[in-house]
């Protein structure tokens, strides 16, 4: 069965998949390294989170802070649940290869793909969403850890300035790591949209992968919201 799925890939399919992997992994490595060297959404938001935690130490009532953190958790929970639904749909589609091939063969710009080729593509797409689910679920757990830190946050007068800054830094790092896992899950969704083009045409798949990299780069490093966030640190 495994060899049949591999044989379902043509040479252009292998090239398109390699380009997709290069775009995804290459941008992930690039953004991770550059976030430590230049201003981007990740670095700016990390500074805002540290300022947020430091400011909550001055407040007796942290209900608003807990509500904000809960709202972040709900956003992640929504995507985690949606990912499970997508996976259920992909598993169901695995048993309908003949019907899918019959439909897509009549679509414009589509290239002929064998039933085994479709099944291989669906299995790989399922693996992509499994990866996204693991990232979303890990983000949820880390937001839970952050909730504990917010709950046990001391009053500002219980700490000296150094202690307050250290607590703010480390608590903000926990929140930032949760946000990073969520961002990776969202990035997976972006690339999965490009992946869908592979079911029609591998050349469109390669173009879509490059476009996703451009969109992600612009939003992370060149967006107007980044400029606005950087001015209020």
C-alpha positions as CSV (number, residue, x, y, z in Angstrom):
1,X,0.0,0.0,0.0
2,X,2.8,2.4,0.9
3,X,4.7,1.8,-2.4
4,X,1.4,2.4,-4.3
5,X,0.9,5.7,-2.6
6,X,4.5,6.8,-3.4
7,X,4.0,5.7,-7.0
8,X,1.0,8.0,-7.2
9,X,3.4,11.0,-7.1
10,X,4.8,12.3,-10.4
11,X,8.1,14.1,-10.7
12,X,6.5,17.5,-10.7
13,X,4.5,16.5,-7.6
14,X,7.8,15.6,-5.8
15,X,9.3,18.9,-6.9
16,X,6.2,20.8,-5.7
17,X,6.2,19.1,-2.3
18,X,9.9,19.8,-1.9
19,X,9.3,23.5,-2.6
20,X,6.4,23.5,-0.1
21,X,8.6,22.1,2.6
22,X,11.4,24.5,1.8
23,X,9.1,27.5,2.0
24,X,7.5,26.4,5.2
25,X,10.7,25.3,7.0
26,X,12.8,28.0,5.6
27,X,10.4,30.8,6.7
28,X,10.0,29.2,10.1
29,X,13.8,29.2,10.7
30,X,14.2,32.7,9.2
31,X,11.4,34.2,11.3
32,X,12.7,32.5,14.5
33,X,16.3,33.9,14.0
34,X,15.3,37.3,12.8
35,X,12.8,37.8,15.7
36,X,15.9,38.0,18.0
37,X,17.8,40.4,15.8
38,X,15.2,43.0,14.6
39,X,11.8,44.4,15.4
40,X,8.9,42.2,14.4
41,X,5.5,41.3,15.8
42,X,6.9,38.6,18.1
43,X,9.5,40.8,19.7
44,X,7.2,43.8,20.1
45,X,4.4,41.7,21.6
46,X,6.9,40.1,24.0
47,X,7.7,43.6,25.3
48,X,4.0,44.5,25.6
49,X,3.4,41.2,27.6
50,X,6.2,42.0,30.0
51,X,4.7,45.5,30.5
52,X,1.3,44.0,31.0
53,X,2.4,41.6,33.7
54,X,4.4,44.4,35.5
55,X,1.3,46.6,35.5
56,X,-1.0,43.9,36.9
57,X,1.3,43.7,39.9
58,X,0.2,47.2,40.8
59,X,-3.5,46.2,40.8
60,X,-5.4,44.6,43.6
61,X,-8.2,43.4,41.3
62,X,-6.8,41.1,38.6
63,X,-10.2,40.0,37.2
64,X,-9.7,42.0,34.0
65,X,-6.3,40.4,33.5
66,X,-7.7,36.9,34.0
67,X,-10.5,37.7,31.5
68,X,-8.0,38.8,28.9
69,X,-6.0,35.6,29.4
70,X,-9.2,33.6,29.2
71,X,-10.1,35.3,25.9
72,X,-6.8,34.2,24.5
73,X,-7.4,30.6,25.6
74,X,-10.8,30.6,23.9
75,X,-9.3,31.7,20.6
76,X,-6.8,28.8,20.7
77,X,-9.5,26.4,21.8
78,X,-11.6,27.4,18.8
79,X,-8.8,26.6,16.4
80,X,-8.0,23.3,18.2
81,X,-11.6,22.2,17.9
82,X,-11.8,23.3,14.3
83,X,-8.6,21.3,13.5
84,X,-10.2,18.1,14.8
85,X,-13.2,18.7,12.6
86,X,-10.9,19.2,9.6
87,X,-9.2,15.9,10.4
88,X,-12.5,14.1,10.7
89,X,-13.4,15.4,7.2
90,X,-10.0,14.3,5.8
91,X,-10.4,10.8,7.2
92,X,-13.8,10.6,5.6
93,X,-12.5,11.8,2.3
94,X,-9.9,9.0,2.2
95,X,-12.7,6.5,1.4
96,X,-14.0,8.6,-1.5
97,X,-11.0,8.7,-3.7
98,X,-12.8,7.7,-6.9
99,X,-15.5,10.2,-6.5
100,X,-13.0,13.0,-5.8
101,X,-10.9,12.1,-8.8
102,X,-14.0,12.1,-11.0
103,X,-15.0,15.6,-9.9
104,X,-11.6,17.2,-10.1
105,X,-10.8,15.8,-13.5
106,X,-13.5,18.2,-14.9
107,X,-12.1,21.3,-13.2
108,X,-10.1,23.8,-15.2
109,X,-6.3,23.8,-15.0
110,X,-6.4,20.5,-13.1
111,X,-3.8,17.8,-13.9
112,X,-4.7,14.1,-14.0
113,X,-3.9,12.4,-10.7
114,X,-4.4,8.7,-9.8
115,X,-6.5,7.6,-6.9
116,X,-3.4,6.6,-5.0
117,X,-2.0,10.0,-5.6
118,X,-5.0,11.6,-4.1
119,X,-4.9,9.3,-1.1
120,X,-1.2,10.2,-0.6
121,X,-2.0,13.9,-0.7
122,X,-4.8,13.5,1.7
123,X,-2.7,11.6,4.1
124,X,0.0,14.3,4.0
125,X,-2.6,17.0,4.5
126,X,-3.9,15.0,7.5
127,X,-0.3,15.0,9.0
128,X,-0.2,18.8,8.5
129,X,-3.3,19.3,10.6
130,X,-2.2,16.8,13.2
131,X,0.9,19.0,13.6
132,X,-1.4,22.0,13.9
133,X,-3.5,20.3,16.6
134,X,-0.5,19.5,18.7
135,X,0.7,23.1,18.5
136,X,-2.8,24.5,19.5
137,X,-3.1,22.0,22.3
138,X,0.4,22.9,23.6
139,X,-0.5,26.5,23.4
140,X,-3.7,25.9,25.5
141,X,-1.6,24.1,28.2
142,X,0.9,27.0,28.3
143,X,-1.9,29.5,28.7
144,X,-3.1,27.4,31.6
145,X,0.3,27.7,33.2
146,X,0.2,31.4,32.6
147,X,-3.2,31.5,34.4
148,X,-1.6,30.0,37.4
149,X,1.1,32.6,37.4
150,X,-1.4,35.4,37.1
151,X,-3.4,33.9,40.0
152,X,-0.4,33.7,42.3
153,X,1.1,37.1,41.2
154,X,2.3,39.0,44.4
155,X,1.5,42.6,45.2
156,X,4.1,45.0,43.9
157,X,4.9,46.2,47.4
158,X,5.9,42.6,48.3
159,X,8.8,42.7,45.8
160,X,11.7,45.0,45.3
161,X,12.1,46.5,41.8
162,X,14.5,43.7,40.7
163,X,12.1,41.0,41.9
164,X,9.1,42.6,40.2
165,X,11.0,42.9,36.9
166,X,12.1,39.3,37.1
167,X,8.6,38.0,37.8
168,X,7.2,40.1,34.9
169,X,9.9,38.9,32.5
170,X,9.4,35.2,33.3
171,X,5.6,35.3,33.4
172,X,5.6,37.2,30.1
173,X,7.9,34.5,28.6
174,X,5.4,31.8,29.5
175,X,2.6,33.8,27.8
176,X,4.9,34.5,24.8
177,X,5.7,30.8,24.4
178,X,2.0,30.0,24.4
179,X,1.4,32.7,21.8
180,X,4.3,31.3,19.7
181,X,2.8,27.9,19.7
182,X,-0.5,29.4,18.6
183,X,1.2,31.4,15.8
184,X,2.9,28.2,14.5
185,X,-0.5,26.6,14.4
186,X,-2.0,29.6,12.5
187,X,1.0,29.5,10.1
188,X,0.2,25.8,9.5
189,X,-3.3,26.9,8.4
190,X,-1.8,29.4,6.0
191,X,0.3,26.8,4.4
192,X,-2.5,24.3,4.3
193,X,-4.5,26.8,2.1
194,X,-1.6,26.7,-0.3
195,X,-1.5,22.9,0.0
196,X,-5.1,22.7,-1.3
197,X,-3.9,24.0,-4.7
198,X,-1.8,20.8,-5.1
199,X,-5.1,18.9,-5.6
200,X,-5.6,21.0,-8.8
201,X,-2.2,21.8,-10.1
202,X,1.4,21.4,-8.7
203,X,2.6,24.6,-10.3
204,X,-0.2,26.5,-8.6
205,X,0.8,24.8,-5.4
206,X,4.3,26.1,-5.7
207,X,3.1,29.6,-6.5
208,X,0.7,29.5,-3.6
209,X,3.5,28.4,-1.2
210,X,5.6,31.4,-2.3
211,X,2.7,33.8,-1.9
212,X,2.0,32.5,1.7
213,X,5.7,33.2,2.6
214,X,5.3,36.7,1.2
215,X,2.1,37.4,3.2
216,X,3.6,36.0,6.4
217,X,6.8,38.1,6.0
218,X,4.9,41.3,5.3
219,X,2.6,40.8,8.3
220,X,5.4,39.8,10.7
221,X,8.1,42.3,9.6
222,X,6.5,45.0,7.5
223,X,2.9,45.5,8.6
224,X,1.3,48.8,9.6
225,X,0.1,47.2,12.9
226,X,3.8,46.4,13.7
227,X,4.6,50.1,13.2
228,X,1.8,51.1,15.5
229,X,2.6,48.6,18.2
230,X,6.3,49.6,18.1
231,X,5.4,53.3,18.8
232,X,3.5,52.5,22.1
233,X,6.2,50.4,23.9
